[in-house]
């Protein structure tokens, strides 16, 4: 790690007008680079580590030899994220129960950018977990960031022809598994508000009305907090879990609506203590997917908004 007196610590606090050209360029694209790394990794902590590694390599580059500095930075970030993604495989294989991305508190405006909101959604990022590291890198760069095939090839160490094949295969894989977004932002917020009301008041009919018959609930406790070790399928089973107090029978539930990963979500408290983030996927006015992150190690990015961008 770089200490606060030099390197990354100074870059994080430096004003762009006081920085050298390399630092100015890095700071100008930092939010983009973080978003690239996060969408590849699903972990803000690992994405920040990737940015540190990117910075170390960037300051050693002769800028006079770089034609497109943004593309070069994305390339470095992608390579470092790929390395980390491969090393994360063993960590995820030994993870207790389902693994969900680390939720990020994001600005309300992110929800209005449909492309960004979908690419950051828990539903899609969970599908991306089923891709190989290279497939995920290619899919993210092409579909979310519209990077051309030649640049992706440079980033992942493949030929452009191979990248086109990987992109096609990854797109087919994701399209077969991704939940379709069939709700407007107004419908999504209405569903979240209905869920909040039902959880806080115990209104059985409201809860049944907002849960789709084929709803899937995925919980992530990481072995630290109680969570189902497998996804819970169907309205009846999900209803019983929620009615029972989210794993804490008799608990008083209070919720705060928030934009998490660019989409409507709830910050859930049990008996006054923060318990986790409940993200949802809405289709036709009903909740078809529910993603409940309770692992405390994944709940550290909710005190302030994380800037994200596709550009």
N, C-alpha and C positions, 0 to 999 in steps of 0.2 A: 504494500500500500504506500501511496505517496503522502508524505506528511504535510501539515498545514502551512509550513513555511516555504514550500517550493512546489513546483509541478502542479499537480491536479488541484491541491488545496488553494493555491493562488489563482489558478484559472477560474475556479468556480465563483470567486468573489470579485474578479477583475472587471473593471469597466471597459467596454469595447474600445473607447477612444484612447485609453491609456495602454492598450495592448499592442504587441508586435503583430505583423501581418498573419502569421500562422495562428496566433491566438484569436485574432479577430475573426478569421474564417471559421475556426472551430466553434467559437461561441455563436456565430451566425447560424450554424447548422446543428447545434447541439440538440435541440428539441427533435429534429428529424432523425438524428442518429440514435437518440434514446428510443424513439418510436420503432425504428427498424429493429433494434436489439430486443426490445420488449416483445414485439410481435413474434420474433423468432424464438424467444426463450420463455415467455409467459411469467417472467420473474423480474421485478423491478430491481431487486438487489443485484442479480446477475447482470442485468442490463447496465447498471451503473459501473460494475466492474469492467464490463466490455468497453465502456466509454473511457475509463482510465487507461486500458490497454491501447485503445485507439489513439488517445492523446500522446502516449509515449512514442508510438510509431510515427505519428503525424509530425511531431516536432523534429524528427530526424530526417524528414523529407526535404529535398531541394525543391522549393516551390517553383523555381524558374523552369523546372522540367515537367511540371504538372499542367496539362492543358485544361482539364475540368476538375477544379478542386472539390466541388460537391460530390461528383461521381467518385473521385479518389477516396474521399472520406467514407462514403457509403461502402465502397469496396473493402476498405480496412475493417470497418465495423462488421460487415457481413462475415469476413474471414474469422474474426475473433469470436463472433457469436456462434459460428459453426463449430469452432473448436470447443467452446464451452457447452454447446448443445450436445455434442457427442460425449463429453465428460459427465453431463448431467444424467445420462441414461441409467447408470448404476444407481444413482441417488433416487430416481423415480421408481426403478424396479423394486427397491426396498421400502418404498413409501407405504405407510399404513393407510389402506383404503384408497378411494379415488383421489387423483391429483387434479386440482383446479388451478388456473392462473392466479397470480397475486393481484387482487383488485386495486385499481387506482381511482382516486377521487379526481374527476375531470371537470373542466369548466362547462357550464350549461350550454354554451354555444356548440360544443362538440356534438351534442345530440342532434343539432340541426344539420350537420354535415353527414349525410346518409352513408357515404362511402367510408368515412373515418369511423363512424359509429358501428357499422357492420364489421369492419375489419378488426375492431377492438373488442367486439362483443364476446362475452364468456362462451356463448353457444358456438361461435365460429372457432375461437381459440382452442376450445376443447376438441373440435374436429381436427385441428392442425396437429394435435398431439399424436394422431394416428399416422402421420407422414414420417418418412425417414428424414434425418437432418437436412440432407441436400434437397429433397423434395420440398421441405418446408421453406428453406431459404429461397428457392426458385419461385415457389408459389407466392410468398410474401412480397418479394421484390417485384414480381411481374404484376400480380393482381392488385396489391395494395398501393404500390409506389410507382407503377407503370415504368419500371426500368427496362431499357431495351435489352434484347437478347445478348448482344455483344458485351455489354457492361456486366450482365449477370454471369456470363461465361468467364469473364476476368475474375469476378468475385468468388466463384465457386470452383474454379480450376477445371472447367469443362469446355468443350467446343460449343459454339453457338448452336450447331445442329443437335448436339446432345441435350443442350438446355431446352430447346424447343420440345424435344420428346419428353423430357422430365416435366416441363410445364404442362403439357397436354395430359400426361398421366396423373399428375397431382391435381389438376383441375377436375378431371373425371372422378377421382377419388373423393375430393371434397364435395363436389356437386351431388354425389350420391348420398352424402351423409349430412350435409349442412341443413339446418332447419330453415325453411323459407320465411322471410320476413313479410308477413301479410298484414301488418298493422302500422298505422300512422303513429307519429309521436304522440298525438292526442290520445289515441286508443291505448298506447302503451302506458302513458301516464295514468289514464283512467283505471286500467287494470291494476297498476301498482297501488293507486289510492284505495281501490276496493280491497286489495289484499291487506293493506295496512289497517283499514277499518275492521276487517274480519279478524285479524290477529289480535288487535288491541281490545276489541269488544267481545270476542267469542261468538260473533254472529254466524251461526252455522250456515244459514241459507246464503249469506253473502259469500262465504268461503266456498261453498259448493258451486255457486254460480260462476266464480272467477277461475276455478280450476278446470282445465280441459279434461275430458274423459281419459285421454291417453298421455297425461302429463308425466314427465320424468323429473324426479328430484335427485340431484347429485350433491352429496355433502362432503366437505373436506375438513376433517379434524386433525389430520396429520399424526394421529396417535396421541395427540396432546389433549384434544377436546373430543367428546363423544360425537360420533357421526356414523351413519350406516356404512358398512364396509362395501356395499354394492349400491348401485343406483336403485331408487325406489320407483316402481312403475305403476301407473294407474291412479285414478282419482281417489278411490277408496283408501288405499294405503297411504297416499300423501296426506289426505284429509285427516286420517287418524294420527299421523305424526304431528301435524300442525296443531290439531285440536288438543293433543297431549302436552303442548307447551314446548315444542322444538327440542324434545329430549330432556326437559326439566319440568316434570309434572307440577302443576299448580303455580308456575312462575307467572309473574305479571309481565306481559309483553308490551313494550313501547317501541315505536319505530320512527325513524326520520327518513323522509324521502331525499334521495340524492342522485346525482349523475355519476355513475361508476362505469369506467371503461366506455364512456360516451353514451350510455344507455340508462334508462330509469332503473332505480334499485332502492333497496331499503337498508338502512343501518339499524340493526336490531339490538335492543337492550332487553335483558332478562333481569327482573328485580332491580332495575336501575343500573346494572353493569353492562357495558358494551360486550356483546356476544359474537357478532359476526356481520357479514355482508350477504344480503340475499339479492342476487341478480336474477333477472327473469327474461324469458323469451315469450313474446306475445303473438298469437296468431288468431285473427278473427275476434279480437276482444277478450279472448281467454288465455290464460297462462299455460303454455305447453311445455316449457322448460324452466326449472328452478335450480339455481346454483348457489349453494349456501357454504360460504367459506368461514370456518370457525378457527382454523389453525392460527394462533396468535402471531406466529412468525410471519404470516402473510397479511397482517392487518396493521402494518406500520406506515402505509402511504395514504392515510385517510384524514390527516390533520390539515392538509392543504392540497390545493389542486396541483396535479402534475401536468405540465404543458406537453401536449402531444400534437403532432402534425404529420401529414402525408407529403408535405412539400418543403 
